[in-house]
Amino acid sequence: FRRVLFRSHVRLTPLILAAEVYEQGGGHDHAAGATETAPATETATEPEEWAPADGLERSFYTTAASMLTGAGFALVLAGLSFLAGIPLTAGNGAIWGICGFLAASLAPAAGLPPELPGMPAAELGARQAWWLATIAATGLGLYLIASRREAWALVVALVLIALPHVVGAPLPASHETAVPAGLAAQFATSSLAAGAIFWSLIGLFTGIALDRHGKGVAVP
């Protein structure tokens, strides 16, 4: 699991660092010139936001955050298994993980793809509301597909999964950005690939842990 996190970090971090250069104006000569001629008093009065230093410190915080996030997702899967009455085991853990990826990563990414620094984005509150609604609708749709066999359940599931995308994700006021389209596309595809592996391993290891220590989640 740590090896997967490390490979994801090695793959994605260079793309983020490259985008930060464009965000700061380093990708354009005229932007760099504007920065050089800006009055010193403008930057002197603005407090700098803390950020981990590039290198070992940044790698440490990124890995720690990813591990804590993975632990949180594992608890969410175990809790959903208990509430849904569907045991989470080593045999179906990877399937649970893939469903988690579909609901929490792939479905939201269809409207709000993973973003690099410097890319345009809509208002944060609107994006968060659409993101949460998409996860809830997709998760409920997957639950109906997994637990019911009636035709109406399949129809309702498909409607729930499609509804957020019919409504549409909130769009930014402007699509202008200095970040190259190829860099953004590479980051989006790499993030989704890493997310698929990440979620699959979370489901698998959660199922193994429950089998070993709890004999699966007790079904109410």
N, C-alpha and C positions, 0 to 999 in steps of 0.2 A: 504493500500500500504506500509506504514511504517512497519507494522507487517510482511509482506512478506519479506521485506529487512532484517529485524532483524532475521527472521528464516533462511534466506539464509546465513547470516553472521555467525550465530551460527553453522550451518551445515558445511560450507566450511572452515571457518577460522581454526578450529582445524586440518584439513587435510593439510592446507598450513603450519601451524606451525610445524607439524610432518615432512613434507618434508624438511623444512629448517634445521632441525636437521641433516638429511642425507646429505644435500647439504654442510653443514659446516663440515662434517666428523664425526659427533657424532654417526652415525649408525655403525661405524666400529672401532674396537679397534686399528687397526694399523694406521688408519687415525688420531685417537686421540693421539696416541703416537708420530706421526710425528709432530703434532701441538705443542706438549709439548717440543720437542727437537729443534724446529725451532729457529734460532737466533732471538733475540729481535730486532735487527736493521732492519730486513726485514719488520716487521709489524709496526715499529715505523715511517718509512718514507712513508707509504702508507696512504693517507687521507681516512677517513671513509666516506662512502656515508650516507646521512641522510635518516632515516627511522622512521616512527612513532613508539613510544614505545608500547609494547604489553599491552593490556588492554583497558582502556577507550579511550585513544588517538587513537589507531589503529581502534577501533570500530567507532569512530566519523568520521575519514577520509574515511573509507570504506563506511559508510552509506551516507556521503555527496557526494562522487564520484558516488555512485550508483544512487542517486536521480538526480544529474545533467545529468548523462547518460540517465536516463529514460526520463527526460524533452527533451533532444536532440532527442531521438528516436521518441517521440511524435510529435515534429515539423517535423521530416522527414516523418512520416506517413501522417500528414496533407498536407505537400507539395506534396507528391506523389499522394495523393487523388485528389488534384487540377489539377496536370499535367495530370493524367490519365483520368480525367473526371468521376471518380467513387466516389460518395458521401461516406464519412466516418461518420457513425451515431452510436448511441447507439445500434441499432439493429445488425449492422454488424461489430462493433468495435473489438469484440473478434476475428472474422475471420481475420480482418486486422492484428491484433496482432500475430495470429498464422502464417500468411504468412510472417510477419517480422521475426519470430523465425525460420521458415524454411529457409529463404534466408540468414539471418545474423548470425545464430547460428548453426543450424543442418547441413546444407549443407557444410559450411567450416569445421565443426568438423569431417566430414567423412574423410577428408584428413589431417587436423591439429587439433586433439582433444585437449581439454583444458589441459594445461600443468602445472605441479607443479614445484616449484623451484628445480633446480638440474637435471631436465630432459633434455636429448639431444635435440637440435633443429637445423634446417638448418639456413642459413644466413638470417638475419632479412629482408633485402630488398626483397629477393625472396619470403619469406613467406607472406609479406604484399601484394606484387603484385598478388600472387595466391589467397589470401584471398579476395581482392577487386574484382578480376575478377570473382571469384565464386559467390560472392554476386550479382554482376551486372547480370551475366548470369542466375542465379536462379531467381532473381527478375523479369527479362524480361520474362523468361519462365512462371512464375506464372501469370504475367500480360496477356500474350497471352491466357492462359487457362481460365482466368476470363473474358476476354473481347471479345474473338472470338469463333465462333462455327465451323469454317471451319476445314476440316481434315488437311489441310496443316499447319494451325496454331498449332494444337496439335502436329504434327510431329516436327515442328521447336522448339516448347516449350520443348519437351522431349530431343531433341538434345542439346539445350542450357543448360538444367539442367544437362545432363550427361557429356558434353564436358570437364568441369574442372577436373572431376574425371577420364576421359579417359586420359587426358594429365598427370594428377598426381600431387600431391603436392610435393614441394621440400623436400627432405629427409636429415636428418643430416648425417654427415660424419661417425659418430659412434653412435651406439645404447646403449653403455655402460652407466649405471647409477646406483647409489646407492639407488635410490628411489624404494621401493618394487612395483612390478607390481600390486598387489592388492590395494595398496594405490592410485596409479595413476588411476586405473579403477574406484575406488569409487569416486574419485574427478571428473572424466570426466562425469560419470552418474549423480552425484549430481549437477554439474554445468549445464548440459543440462536440467535437471528437473526444476531447479530454473529458468533457462532462459525461458522455456516454460511458466511458471506461470507469470514471469516478463513481457514478451512480450504480453501475453493475457490481463493482467491488463492494460498495457499501451494503447493497442488498445481500450479496453472497456472504460477507463476513458477519452481518447481523444475523442471518439465518443460522450460520455455524455456531455463533455465540449462544443463540437461543436454544439450539439443539443440545449444546454441551452443558449449559448452566440452567436452562429453564424448560427444556424439553418442548421448545416451541412456545408461542404465546398462547396462554390459556383462552379458549374460546368461551365467551359468556353464554 
